[in-house]
Each structure stands twice: as structure tokens, then as C-alpha cells.
Amino acid sequence: MSQRVRKITPEILKQIIVQEARRLQMEAAQEDADHPSDVDAEETDASEFADSLEHKIDYMKALDIHEQRLRAKLAKVQEAKVKVAKSVRR
């Protein structure tokens, strides 16, 4: 379950906002007839979502620990690479 993490630059953020605004406008045009008082809303208990959120937070913490271990390994590899490069140059 690997996902790529991208930095959000101002340009990407602007694109996301424009796309979302267009999507909202299209939805509003399609749902003109629906007034909030006409819609039957189904209420859900917040506790149903709490477990899911808690699981995701725990998973993020586990990923952070894993990331720290990988960064430590990467530092060792880079250090070894520098040592080898120096010994080759001599």
C-alpha cells in the first residue's frame, strides 16, 4: 500500500482549487431543484468515524517510525558511498 507523496506547490494548489470550483459549479447547476429543506438527510453518529480516524492516526505514527528507520539506513548507505568514492579517487 505505497503511495507517492508529492509536495504541493502554489501552482498545483491553484490547479486543485480551480478544478474543485468547477466541479462545485457543475454540481450546483445539476442540483438546482434540490433545496436543503427538501432533502432527507441521514444522520450518523460521530463515534462510527472515530475508530476509523484512530486507526489512520495509528498507521501514520507507524509510518513515521518506519520512515525514521529508513532515513537512518539511507544515511549509512550514503556514508559508505562517500567512503568508497574517496578510496577510488586515491
Wavefront OBJ file of the C-alpha trace (Angstrom):
o trace
v 0.000 0.000 0.000
v 2.596 2.503 -1.069
v 1.503 5.950 -2.068
v 3.662 8.620 -3.565
v 3.881 11.824 -1.612
v 4.204 14.975 -3.663
v 4.970 18.452 -2.489
v 2.125 20.826 -3.155
v 3.494 23.825 -4.959
v 1.485 27.035 -5.295
v 0.780 26.175 -8.942
v -0.561 22.722 -8.079
v -2.661 24.185 -5.289
v -4.152 26.750 -7.665
v -4.998 23.986 -10.156
v -6.674 21.950 -7.440
v -8.740 24.952 -6.340
v -9.817 25.760 -9.899
v -10.787 22.138 -10.562
v -12.744 21.929 -7.322
v -14.525 25.221 -8.046
v -15.546 23.937 -11.500
v -16.772 20.677 -10.015
v -18.820 22.507 -7.398
v -20.332 24.793 -10.024
v -21.328 21.798 -12.151
v -22.872 20.049 -9.160
v -24.769 23.203 -8.191
v -26.125 23.532 -11.716
v -27.298 19.906 -11.691
v -28.874 20.125 -8.257
v -30.668 23.468 -8.629
v -34.020 21.854 -7.878
v -32.809 20.342 -4.608
v -33.277 22.693 -1.687
v -31.715 21.697 1.652
v -35.147 21.518 3.270
v -36.335 19.109 0.538
v -33.562 16.592 1.121
v -33.935 13.865 3.736
v -30.572 13.727 5.464
v -29.407 10.576 7.172
v -27.756 11.339 10.480
v -24.775 9.278 11.523
v -23.099 9.028 14.870
v -19.619 10.508 15.075
v -18.396 7.528 17.068
v -18.688 5.424 13.907
v -15.992 7.528 12.289
v -13.806 7.824 15.393
v -12.471 4.270 15.146
v -11.551 4.751 11.516
v -9.808 8.017 12.269
v -7.967 6.498 15.211
v -6.779 3.628 13.004
v -5.476 6.068 10.400
v -3.633 8.104 13.038
v -2.010 4.947 14.424
v -0.998 3.954 10.894
v 0.562 7.394 10.329
v 2.591 7.023 13.521
v 3.795 3.601 12.408
v 4.773 5.015 9.022
v 6.691 7.817 10.721
v 8.702 5.299 12.762
v 9.360 3.264 9.606
v 10.445 6.430 7.791
v 12.919 7.250 10.561
v 14.469 3.780 10.281
v 14.733 4.084 6.507
v 16.345 7.512 6.801
v 18.936 6.090 9.206
v 19.707 3.263 6.764
v 19.921 5.753 3.904
v 22.397 7.861 5.879
v 24.595 4.782 6.412
v 24.448 3.903 2.715
v 25.335 7.455 1.701
v 28.208 7.472 4.167
v 29.545 4.207 2.758
v 29.166 5.566 -0.766
v 31.269 8.597 0.116
v 33.977 6.392 1.662
v 34.112 4.182 -1.421
v 34.238 7.196 -3.735
v 37.138 8.648 -1.739
v 39.061 5.358 -1.835
v 38.560 5.075 -5.614
v 39.879 8.594 -6.207
v 43.150 7.929 -4.401
l 1 2 3 4 5 6 7 8 9 10 11 12 13 14 15 16 17 18 19 20 21 22 23 24 25 26 27 28 29 30 31 32 33 34 35 36 37 38 39 40 41 42 43 44 45 46 47 48 49 50 51 52 53 54 55 56 57 58 59 60 61 62 63 64 65 66 67 68 69 70 71 72 73 74 75 76 77 78 79 80 81 82 83 84 85 86 87 88 89 90
